[in-house]
């Protein structure tokens, strides 16, 4: 029995592979490989953190550009330039003066920077062109969707009728996002009074204008009209006219309470200071 065990052990020993001879610098090479693996791991972690940081910055830039693009669209809606298009291409060249290029150019640059940061982050394995196109689509569609909501109108109404004042936002909604069209051959407003072919309209800036209607045209008090013509001896004579959509036209008048309030405050100040009133009304 012992002989069989010994023989079995000999068979097992003979079946073992021979121990390879290791080079004299084996341990040094192993430690070098370990160091390289650790360096690669640290580099990968660093690149991951840089990628996530770039992606976060890119998202913030896209959000900023989305809000800015919304502001661009809302300003175009509010400045009245689209009303000029209701008469075809007659005022097409004049519309470019109301396009806010000072907002459009920075928005394009911010989106370009966001696209670059998105590409550097390597979060999405897409080509450069795909990243750029996606960034502009996000900005354009998102900004247009936001401008189509009532958020801008609510903010504007709150700022123009309330006592809230947010430095940059208030300036935009009170000064920039308002009716700005001034053209010698174009007027629009709400009919306040009418008499024998003449109407008095109040434009979105609170100015009352006497207008002679084109032949064959009739209006009713309270309607919003836009009219093309020319000024003759202080009277605006119309040769073409159409009606504004009442809901769309009403948005230009959000600033009216604020203007009336400012006018009332100004008159109160003048009453408090009669000497100032006398200086302003007395001839030189």
LINGI-V690382 format. One record per residue. N is the residue number from 1. RES is the residue in three letters. PSI is psi in degrees with one decimal (* if undefined). OMEGA is omega as a letter, one per 20 degrees, with the letter a starting at -180 (999 if undefined). D_FIRST is the distance of its C-alpha to the first C-alpha in whole Angstrom. Layout:
# LINGI-V690382
N_RES_PSI_OMEGA_D_FIRST ; N_RES_PSI_OMEGA_D_FIRST
This chain:
# LINGI-V690382
1_UNK_-43.6_r_0 ; 2_UNK_-33.7_r_4 ; 3_UNK_-38.7_a_5 ; 4_UNK_-38.8_r_5 ; 5_UNK_-46.0_r_6 ; 6_UNK_-39.4_r_9 ; 7_UNK_-37.7_r_10 ; 8_UNK_-39.8_r_11 ; 9_UNK_-38.2_r_13 ; 10_UNK_-38.4_r_14 ; 11_UNK_-42.4_r_15 ; 12_UNK_-41.8_r_17 ; 13_UNK_-39.0_a_19 ; 14_UNK_-23.9_a_20 ; 15_UNK_-17.9_a_21 ; 16_UNK_136.9_r_23 ; 17_UNK_151.5_r_27 ; 18_UNK_144.2_r_29 ; 19_UNK_122.4_a_31 ; 20_UNK_152.5_r_34 ; 21_UNK_125.5_a_37 ; 22_UNK_142.5_r_39 ; 23_UNK_157.1_a_43 ; 24_UNK_-27.6_a_44 ; 25_UNK_24.5_a_47 ; 26_UNK_-47.5_a_44 ; 27_UNK_-36.8_r_45 ; 28_UNK_-42.1_r_49 ; 29_UNK_-38.7_r_48 ; 30_UNK_-45.3_r_46 ; 31_UNK_-35.1_r_49 ; 32_UNK_-42.0_r_52 ; 33_UNK_-40.8_r_50 ; 34_UNK_-43.2_r_50 ; 35_UNK_-41.1_r_54 ; 36_UNK_-40.8_r_55 ; 37_UNK_-40.9_r_53 ; 38_UNK_-41.0_r_55 ; 39_UNK_-41.8_r_58 ; 40_UNK_-38.7_a_58 ; 41_UNK_-42.8_r_57 ; 42_UNK_-42.6_r_60 ; 43_UNK_-39.1_r_62 ; 44_UNK_-41.8_r_61 ; 45_UNK_-39.9_r_62 ; 46_UNK_-45.7_r_65 ; 47_UNK_-35.3_r_66 ; 48_UNK_-44.1_r_65 ; 49_UNK_-41.7_r_68 ; 50_UNK_-40.4_r_70 ; 51_UNK_-43.3_r_70 ; 52_UNK_-38.0_r_70 ; 53_UNK_-43.8_r_73 ; 54_UNK_-40.1_r_75 ; 55_UNK_-40.6_r_74 ; 56_UNK_-44.9_r_76 ; 57_UNK_-41.2_r_79 ; 58_UNK_-41.5_r_79 ; 59_UNK_-41.1_r_79 ; 60_UNK_-39.8_r_82 ; 61_UNK_-39.1_r_84 ; 62_UNK_-38.3_r_84 ; 63_UNK_-42.6_r_85 ; 64_UNK_-44.7_a_88 ; 65_UNK_-33.0_r_89 ; 66_UNK_-44.6_r_89 ; 67_UNK_-38.1_r_91 ; 68_UNK_-40.5_r_93 ; 69_UNK_-37.6_r_94 ; 70_UNK_-41.2_r_94 ; 71_UNK_-38.5_r_97 ; 72_UNK_-48.4_a_99 ; 73_UNK_-39.7_a_99 ; 74_UNK_-37.2_r_100 ; 75_UNK_-40.4_r_103 ; 76_UNK_-39.2_r_104 ; 77_UNK_-36.2_a_104 ; 78_UNK_-24.8_a_106 ; 79_UNK_-3.7_r_109 ; 80_UNK_-0.8_a_111 ; 81_UNK_-29.4_r_110 ; 82_UNK_-24.5_r_109 ; 83_UNK_-28.7_r_112 ; 84_UNK_-28.7_a_114 ; 85_UNK_-13.7_a_111 ; 86_UNK_-14.9_r_113 ; 87_UNK_27.2_r_116 ; 88_UNK_-142.7_a_114 ; 89_UNK_10.3_a_114 ; 90_UNK_-37.1_a_117 ; 91_UNK_22.5_a_115 ; 92_UNK_-42.4_a_112 ; 93_UNK_-25.4_a_113 ; 94_UNK_-22.2_a_114 ; 95_UNK_-31.7_a_110 ; 96_UNK_-24.5_r_108 ; 97_UNK_-14.0_a_110 ; 98_UNK_0.3_r_109 ; 99_UNK_126.1_a_105 ; 100_UNK_75.0_a_103 ; 101_UNK_-25.7_r_102 ; 102_UNK_-16.6_r_101 ; 103_UNK_-32.0_a_98 ; 104_UNK_-46.8_a_97 ; 105_UNK_-49.4_r_96 ; 106_UNK_-34.8_r_94 ; 107_UNK_-42.8_r_92 ; 108_UNK_-42.0_a_92 ; 109_UNK_-39.5_r_90 ; 110_UNK_-41.1_r_88 ; 111_UNK_-39.2_r_87 ; 112_UNK_-42.4_r_86 ; 113_UNK_-40.1_r_84 ; 114_UNK_-39.7_r_82 ; 115_UNK_-41.9_r_81 ; 116_UNK_-44.7_r_80 ; 117_UNK_-36.3_r_78 ; 118_UNK_-39.9_r_76 ; 119_UNK_-40.8_r_75 ; 120_UNK_-33.9_a_74 ; 121_UNK_-25.6_a_72 ; 122_UNK_20.7_r_70 ; 123_UNK_-39.6_r_69 ; 124_UNK_127.9_a_71 ; 125_UNK_74.9_r_69 ; 126_UNK_163.3_r_73 ; 127_UNK_165.2_a_75 ; 128_UNK_-45.2_a_78 ; 129_UNK_-40.9_a_81 ; 130_UNK_-39.5_r_79 ; 131_UNK_-43.7_a_78 ; 132_UNK_-47.7_a_82 ; 133_UNK_-42.4_r_83 ; 134_UNK_-40.4_a_81 ; 135_UNK_-43.5_a_83 ; 136_UNK_-33.3_r_86 ; 137_UNK_-41.7_r_86 ; 138_UNK_-45.8_a_84 ; 139_UNK_-47.5_a_87 ; 140_UNK_-52.0_a_90 ; 141_UNK_-41.1_r_89 ; 142_UNK_-43.5_r_88 ; 143_UNK_-39.3_r_91 ; 144_UNK_-39.2_r_93 ; 145_UNK_-40.0_r_91 ; 146_UNK_-39.6_r_92 ; 147_UNK_-24.0_a_96 ; 148_UNK_-13.2_r_96 ; 149_UNK_179.6_r_95 ; 150_UNK_9.2_a_98 ; 151_UNK_-47.8_a_96 ; 152_UNK_-43.1_a_98 ; 153_UNK_-38.8_r_101 ; 154_UNK_-42.6_r_100 ; 155_UNK_-45.6_a_100 ; 156_UNK_-45.0_a_103 ; 157_UNK_-39.2_r_105 ; 158_UNK_-41.4_a_103 ; 159_UNK_-34.5_a_104 ; 160_UNK_-23.1_a_108 ; 161_UNK_-16.7_a_109 ; 162_UNK_-170.3_a_107 ; 163_UNK_11.5_r_107 ; 164_UNK_140.1_r_103 ; 165_UNK_109.9_r_103 ; 166_UNK_117.3_a_100 ; 167_UNK_-67.3_a_101 ; 168_UNK_-41.3_a_100 ; 169_UNK_-43.5_r_99 ; 170_UNK_-40.8_r_103 ; 171_UNK_-42.7_a_104 ; 172_UNK_-50.7_a_103 ; 173_UNK_-23.3_r_104 ; 174_UNK_-36.0_a_107 ; 175_UNK_-47.7_a_108 ; 176_UNK_-48.2_a_106 ; 177_UNK_67.9_r_105 ; 178_UNK_169.2_a_109 ; 179_UNK_123.1_a_112 ; 180_UNK_-3.7_a_113 ; 181_UNK_125.1_r_115 ; 182_UNK_105.2_a_118 ; 183_UNK_132.3_a_120 ; 184_UNK_-20.1_a_124 ; 185_UNK_13.6_a_123 ; 186_UNK_138.0_r_121 ; 187_UNK_152.2_r_121 ; 188_UNK_153.2_r_119 ; 189_UNK_-177.9_r_119 ; 190_UNK_134.4_a_120 ; 191_UNK_121.5_a_124 ; 192_UNK_-36.0_a_125 ; 193_UNK_149.9_r_129 ; 194_UNK_148.5_a_131 ; 195_UNK_116.3_r_135 ; 196_UNK_55.3_r_136 ; 197_UNK_-2.9_r_134 ; 198_UNK_145.1_r_133 ; 199_UNK_151.7_r_129 ; 200_UNK_119.5_a_128 ; 201_UNK_151.0_r_124 ; 202_UNK_117.0_a_122 ; 203_UNK_170.1_a_119 ; 204_UNK_-14.7_r_116 ; 205_UNK_7.9_r_117 ; 206_UNK_9.7_a_120 ; 207_UNK_131.5_r_123 ; 208_UNK_128.4_a_126 ; 209_UNK_131.0_r_127 ; 210_UNK_128.9_a_130 ; 211_UNK_137.0_r_129 ; 212_UNK_121.3_a_131 ; 213_UNK_151.4_r_129 ; 214_UNK_154.1_a_129 ; 215_UNK_137.8_r_132 ; 216_UNK_-1.7_a_131 ; 217_UNK_143.7_r_128 ; 218_UNK_144.0_a_128 ; 219_UNK_168.4_r_126 ; 220_UNK_154.4_r_125 ; 221_UNK_135.1_r_125 ; 222_UNK_-15.4_r_121 ; 223_UNK_152.8_r_120 ; 224_UNK_126.5_a_118 ; 225_UNK_155.5_r_119 ; 226_UNK_140.2_a_119 ; 227_UNK_141.6_r_122 ; 228_UNK_136.5_r_123 ; 229_UNK_-146.1_a_126 ; 230_UNK_158.9_a_128 ; 231_UNK_129.8_r_130 ; 232_UNK_110.1_r_134 ; 233_UNK_44.9_r_136 ; 234_UNK_-3.4_r_133 ; 235_UNK_131.7_r_133 ; 236_UNK_113.3_a_130 ; 237_UNK_117.9_a_131 ; 238_UNK_143.0_r_128 ; 239_UNK_-8.3_r_128 ; 240_UNK_142.0_a_124 ; 241_UNK_147.6_r_122 ; 242_UNK_171.1_a_119 ; 243_UNK_143.4_r_118 ; 244_UNK_152.4_r_114 ; 245_UNK_124.5_a_112 ; 246_UNK_-38.6_a_113 ; 247_UNK_-45.1_a_109 ; 248_UNK_-39.4_a_108 ; 249_UNK_-32.8_a_112 ; 250_UNK_-25.6_a_111 ; 251_UNK_-23.5_r_108 ; 252_UNK_-16.0_a_111 ; 253_UNK_12.0_r_113 ; 254_UNK_-23.8_a_110 ; 255_UNK_-7.8_a_112 ; 256_UNK_-46.0_r_115 ; 257_UNK_-39.2_a_115 ; 258_UNK_-40.3_a_114 ; 259_UNK_-41.3_r_117 ; 260_UNK_-37.8_r_119 ; 261_UNK_-43.1_r_117 ; 262_UNK_-38.4_r_118 ; 263_UNK_-41.4_r_121 ; 264_UNK_-42.9_r_122 ; 265_UNK_-38.0_r_121 ; 266_UNK_-44.0_r_123 ; 267_UNK_-37.0_r_126 ; 268_UNK_-39.9_r_125 ; 269_UNK_-38.1_a_125 ; 270_UNK_-36.3_r_128 ; 271_UNK_-32.3_r_130 ; 272_UNK_-22.3_a_129 ; 273_UNK_76.2_a_130 ; 274_UNK_-29.9_r_133 ; 275_UNK_-37.9_r_134 ; 276_UNK_-40.0_r_131 ; 277_UNK_-41.9_a_133 ; 278_UNK_-38.3_r_136 ; 279_UNK_-35.5_a_135 ; 280_UNK_-31.1_a_133 ; 281_UNK_-18.0_a_136 ; 282_UNK_142.7_a_139 ; 283_UNK_156.4_r_140 ; 284_UNK_*_999_139
